[in-house]
């Protein structure tokens, strides 16, 4: 017994001086004293592709987590006016409980959808970044572990003129020369709305013919190795959504995106049943409850989550897991800074049934990527590189962010 005690004492002493034990000891000590949230801050940034509400959560351990909400007016007021008080003094590792608390806390302000859920999503992401830093692991490891180290990305952009073969050829050459190496692109459909009917959901015969020709030109220019998704922006009724699906079917599109208005209705089911191409939707849906009818009633073939908008990382993982029980693939829409983009990619890396992730910036990649400091390209060979660093694995570039603050905003002021 004496020998055993001496061995334990010697082992403890050696661990205390071991250089490898320091991070573990710090982390264990930090968790043992139950870290508490001490402050929540919001900073509004004007990026090259939209407004970016950035979130910072401070703790009494001297460690901070960073997140981002989907763009939208009123985010800062909701976070500071409703949500900040809900998580002050809380243990930041209780992420799911705090998410539930924030949903309840903003119930009277519309917490089941819209800007309240978007605001909550930004805080939730910051909590995950904080948890990863406290535990010393990437976020994706905390979401059940990662299925992949790289996430396929697709670019969103369109030729100057789909009906002009030369324009499509120029577009194809530009895409193929892009240093990100994209193997998929999402392109808008052609609309020639009658000015007397600016809100029409119907496609004329000429519009159907033009889209068939235009996307055929694009396929001829890109070849078979680059996938094409057809982007509709919720513009059509169900019968013309079906007509469009039939018109573009010869190019074998990756999917037909958002052909109908975003709310669930029976026509989504009819369209999905009859479409010769995959139907994708979801970027305007919030939480599991918004996605539930599309999944349970098979109102689409592919779910499309905007992760910094729909409820954050864990809620999006739950949506994806529900879709997976129906063998439905999941994609990610994004319109965020590189910070929100990388948070979304961490979630995608932990989703078994994940298919493709949007690259939010079109032709603004160089200016866009400057907003974060990263040790390797964010996208390489058409795939998002998941950092093997604690939390998000990227940090805000203070100089670049300061240069793009909204008027009156200060650096985490």
HELIX and SHEET records of a PDB file:
HELIX    1   1 UNK A    2  UNK A   17  1                                  16    
HELIX    2   2 UNK A   22  UNK A   32  1                                  11    
HELIX    3   3 UNK A   75  UNK A   78  1                                   4    
HELIX    4   4 UNK A   79  UNK A   83  3                                   5    
HELIX    5   5 UNK A   84  UNK A   87  1                                   4    
HELIX    6   6 UNK A   95  UNK A  105  1                                  11    
HELIX    7   7 UNK A  107  UNK A  109  5                                   3    
HELIX    8   8 UNK A  115  UNK A  135  1                                  21    
HELIX    9   9 UNK A  139  UNK A  142  1                                   4    
HELIX   10  10 UNK A  165  UNK A  177  1                                  13    
HELIX   11  11 UNK A  195  UNK A  197  5                                   3    
HELIX   12  12 UNK A  205  UNK A  222  1                                  18    
HELIX   13  13 UNK A  238  UNK A  248  1                                  11    
HELIX   14  14 UNK A  249  UNK A  251  5                                   3    
HELIX   15  15 UNK A  266  UNK A  274  1                                   9    
HELIX   16  16 UNK A  287  UNK A  296  1                                  10    
HELIX   17  17 UNK A  307  UNK A  310  1                                   4    
HELIX   18  18 UNK A  313  UNK A  324  1                                  12    
HELIX   19  19 UNK A  338  UNK A  349  1                                  12    
HELIX   20  20 UNK A  365  UNK A  369  1                                   5    
HELIX   21  21 UNK A  398  UNK A  402  1                                   5    
SHEET    1   A 3 UNK A  37  UNK A  47  0                                        
SHEET    2   A 3 UNK A  50  UNK A  59 -1                                        
SHEET    3   A 3 UNK A  64  UNK A  69 -1                                        
SHEET    1   B10 UNK A 379  UNK A 380  0                                        
SHEET    2   B10 UNK A 383  UNK A 385 -1                                        
SHEET    3   B10 UNK A 150  UNK A 156 -1                                        
SHEET    4   B10 UNK A 184  UNK A 188  1                                        
SHEET    5   B10 UNK A 227  UNK A 231  1                                        
SHEET    6   B10 UNK A 256  UNK A 257  1                                        
SHEET    7   B10 UNK A 279  UNK A 281  1                                        
SHEET    8   B10 UNK A 302  UNK A 306  1                                        
SHEET    9   B10 UNK A 329  UNK A 333  1                                        
SHEET   10   B10 UNK A 354  UNK A 359  1                                        
SHEET    1   C 2 UNK A 372  UNK A 373  0                                        
SHEET    2   C 2 UNK A 395  UNK A 396 -1                                        
END                                                                             
